[in-house]
């Protein structure tokens, strides 16, 4: 999606269309004191310069950079932005970012700031650097699986593994199609090593790039289908993060684990268990919305998570036999009632045949919940033929 920009767009740089080449789903910044997880952001935002590396799904001659303040209550003030190429054969020079020909941008609460086109000469890996000129840093994305660096106004240096405000990059590539990976921490990459580009959407993007198909990641760790978790629910996010994206013709949906697992845990100690009927209604809504927008949907079963998160406060309550019975009932229903969506049986792909309520050890990152590198590679390999079988023009 290219949401409302804080400034008028600059003159066209020659592109007929801007396709999404990278995304990080925006989240409302939470109070560290009220969450199990620290944000990892700098304590002082005003005057801090943040340098955020990322890898584009396809190389591009020009890009436009989006900064999100969709969930902010105050304006997002940006200044002195640059983009530089990180490809191995690139120099060290940076190109300034402008917003309607200005070096500064102000995105009111509920909006985004979209840069003017900037030349990157066919680069694939870039770094976006910007100074936060106000007290508010906009939205963030908690689990980036990539290390960014920052320098505060008083010169203190630090690193973070979250994204701050940076939410999308669009390129003038005229991709043959765009695949959006929509889901929770399995899609966001929890369990994949940092700075390794080893999430399943990363592998899928690498495999589909020769076919001029872009893959972008709209996963949020802790996300749910039906209700807010760490981020708004997929039922809400799908409109702005899939259907509104230029040329997004396919969405892969992996969701539901946290809907089943969170109730009764320290995350939601008093929340009743979700019902099978509620999960079914949510999936029916997703399928109907995809049909309305002409978007091909690949729907996943829910992977096993037996005895997940050992050694944490969730041990013994994140997974229970009752929750697993609900997971299996949902998967059985989805196999028979996925309608116009294409079924992706993640459950059968990742389960240990000798103990189907648990992940296959070779695919487990170690927490019995998230796939590791081998598991993510297996997911991408299994999705490739499903995506390639779709019609594109």
N, C-alpha and C positions, 0 to 999 in steps of 0.2 A: 504494500500500500504506500502511496505517497500522500499522507494526510495533509491537512491544512498547514501551509507554511507560514512562518511568522513574517516573512517579507515576500514581496512579489518576486516571481521567478525572473531570472536574468534572460537575456536574449538567447535563443537556441544556439547551441554549439555545433549544429549540423546533424544531430541525432533525430531520427523520426520517432524513436521510442526509447524509453529508459526501463530496462529490465532489472529486477532485483538480483544481486549477485552475492549478498551477504545480509543476514539479519541477526539481531539479538533481541528477543522479545522483551519489551519494557515491563518493569515491575515498579510498584510504589515502594519507595525507600521506607523500610520499617525502623522502629526504634530498637537499637541493640538491647536495651534493657527489658524489652517486652517480647523478645524472640529467643528461641533456642540457638539461633545462628547469628553471629555478628555479620554486619554487612561487608566488612573488610575495606570500607571506603576511608579516605583521609578524614581525620577529625575536623579539619578546617577546610571548607570548600573554597571560599572566596580567595582569589589570587593563586590558587593551585593550578598548575599545568599538568595535564595528563597525556601520556603517550600510549596509544592503544594499537597493538599490531593485530592484523587479521588476514585471512586468506580468502580471496574472491573465488567463487565457483567457476568463473571463466575469466580469462584475460580481457581487458577492456582498454580502449584508447582514452576514454573520458569517464569520469565518475561524478556522482552527486552524493553528498554525505548528509545523512539525516540524524538529527539529535532530538530525542523525545522528552517532552514535558507533559505528556498526556495525563499523568496522574499527579502532577505537581499542583501545589496550592499557590505558588508564587512564580513570578517570571524567571525564566532561565536566561542568564546573560552570558554570552560567549564572545571571545576575542582572540585575535592572533592565531588563528587556526592554520595548520599546514597539513599537506599529504606528501609522503615520500614513498618511493618504491623500495621494497626490501628484497627483491629478487637478487639472486647471487651475482648477476652480471651488472647490476645497477650501480650508479654512483650514489653519493651521499646527499645530493641536493634535495631541497624541499620546495614544493609549490604552495603558495599561499591559498588559503580558503577564503572565499568571499561569499557574502549573502546579499543579493541584489546590489552587487558592486561595492559593498561595505565590508570592512574587516571585522565588524561587530554584528552580532545577532541578538535579538531579544524575542524569546518565544513565550507568549503569555501562558498562563495555566491552562491545561487542556489541549495544547497545540504542539506542533513540532517546528523545528528550524531546518530548512532544506537548503543546502549550499548551491551556489552556481556551479556549472560544469567546470571540472578541473582536469587537465591533461595528465595521464599517467603512462602514456605510450605503450600500451599493451601489457602492462604489469599485472601480475597475479597476486603477489603478496605486498601489502601496503601497511603503513602506520599512519594513524590519524592523531594529530597532536592539537590540543586546544587549551586555552586558558579560561578558567571559570571566573568571570568578572563580577559575579554577585554571590550572595550568601547561599543561594539555592543551586543544587547540582542537577536538577531535573530528575528523570527516572533512572533506574539502574537495572542491571541484569546480574543476579547474584552469582551464578555458577558458570563463568566463562570458559573454564578449563584452559585458560591462556593467561600468561603473566603480563600485566601492564605496569608501567612505571609512572611515578608522579613526583613533582617537586612542589612543595608548599610555598606560600608567599614569603616565609622567612628562610627559605633555602633548604629545608629538611627534605631528604630524598626517601622514597619508599616504593614498595611494590604492592599490587593488589591482584586478585584473581576474579574480580567483578568488572563489569562494564559500567561506565558512568555516562549517562545520557546518550551515548552512541548506540543507535538502534538499527540502522540500515545503510547499505551502500547500493546505489543503482548505477548501471553501466549502459553504454550505447552499443550493445553487442548483438541485438536482434537474435536472442536465443531461440532455438527451435521449440523449447518448452521450459517451464519452471516447475520443479517438484518442491513442495513445501513439506518438511518433516514437522509434524505437530504432535506434541506430547509432553511427558513429564521428564523425570531425571534420566530415564533410560535413553531418551532422545537428546536431552541437554548434555549428557555425557558423563554424569557422575559415575565413577568407576574407571573411566579412561584416564590414562596418565596425563598430567599437565603438559602443555606445550608440545604435544605429540601429534595433534590432528588425528586422533584415533577413535573418535566417536563414529557411530555408524553413519550419520549423515556426511561426515568427512570422507569416509571411504566411498560412499555412494557418489558424492560429488566428483571425486577423482575418477571413478569408473565411467561416469556419464559425460564428463567434460569432452572427450573426443567426439561424442555425438552432438555437441553443442546444446546440451541440456544442462541447465543450472539447477543445483540443489541448495536450498537455504534452510537453516535450522530455526524452527519456532518452538523448541522445547523449553520448558521451565521446570527446574527441579522442584518437587513438591506440588506440582500442578494436579488438578482434578478435572473430571468431566463435568460434574454437576454443580459444584459450589466452590467458592474461593478457597485456595490453599495458599501456596506461595505464588501469588499471581492470580489473575482472574480465570474463571473456569474455561475450558475448551469450548463449551457451548457458546460463550460470549466472544472469546478470542478469534474464533474461526472467521468471523465476518471481516474484521480489520486486518488480520494477519495472514489470511489465505485468499478469500474471495476478492478483496480489494487490491491484491497485488497484481501488477501488470503481467500478463502472459502466464500466470499461475494456472496450469491446466490439470495438475495432479496434486492431491494431498494424501500423505501417508499418516494415519492416525494411530498412535500407540498411547492409550490412556485407560485409566480405570483402577490401577493398583492402589492409589492413595484414597480413592473413594471407598474402597473396601477396607483398606488397612488402617486408616487414621482413626476411626471411631474407637474409643476406649483406650487410646494411647495418650501419652502426655501432650501430644499435639491437640487432640480433641477428646479430653477425658469424659465429658458428659454427652457426647454426640451419639445418638443411636446408630446402629448399623444401617447402612444403606440397603434398600430392598432390590431384589432382582428386577421387579417391575420398573423402578426408577431408573436403573441402568439401561433397561431395554428402551424406555421412553427417550432417554437421552441419545442413545444411538440412532433411534428412528428419526429424531430431529436432525441429527448430523447428516444422515443420508438424504433426507428431504431437502435440506439446505443445499447440499452439493448438487442434487438434481436440478434445483431451481437456478443455480448459477452455472450449470453446464461444466462442473468441475469433476473430474474423475477422482473417486475416493477409494483408497486402499485401507481397509479396516483390520486392525490386529486383534487377535485374542490376547488375553492377559497372561503374562509369563508367570511361572511359579516363583514363590518367594518363601518357601518353608524355612522356619527358624531364622528369619532375616534379622540383621542388625545385632548380632551377638556382642555382648559387652557394652551395650548402650542402654539408655533408659527405655528403649522400645523393645528390648529383648523380652520375649514371653507375652507381649500383647500386640505387636505389629502383625504377627501371624498367629492365627489360632485355627484349630480344625474347622470351626464354624465359618470363618472367613474363607478358608480354602474351599469349603463346600460351595459357597456362594460364587467364588471365582470359577470353579469347574462348571457350575450350572450356567453361568453367563457364557462361558466359552462354548458349551454345547449348544446353547440357544443361538449364538452368533454364527456358528458353523452352518446352521440350518436356515437362518433368517437374515443374512447380510444383504439381501435384496439386490439393488443395482450396484452396490459396492463390491469391490474385489476383496476376497478374504485373504489375509496374511496370518498364518497360524504360528505366531510367535511362541505360544505355549509348547507346541510339539517340537519346534525348532530348538528351544533352549532347555527343555526339561531333561532331567537324568532318566533314561529309560528304566533304570533299576529302582528309581525312587522319584516318581513323577511330580511330587509336590515340591521338589527342590531343583535348583539349577544344576545342569551338568557341570561337574567341577572344572572341566577345561574351559568353560565359558564364564565362570564366576570370577568377579573381580576380587572376591574374598569376603564380601559382606553378605553373601547369599541373597542379594537383592538385585544388584546392578551387574550387567555383563562387563567383563574386562575386554582387553584388546581382541582376543580370539572370538569372544562372543559378539562384539561389534562387527568384526569382519564377517562373521557368519550371517548376521542380520543383513548387511549390505549385499552379500552374495545371493541370499535368498530373495531379496527384493528386486534385484536387477531384472530377471526375466519377467516379473510382474509389471514393472514399469515399461520395459521395452515392448511388451505386448500391446500397450495402449496405442490408440490411433493418434497421430499428430500430422498436421498439415503445414 
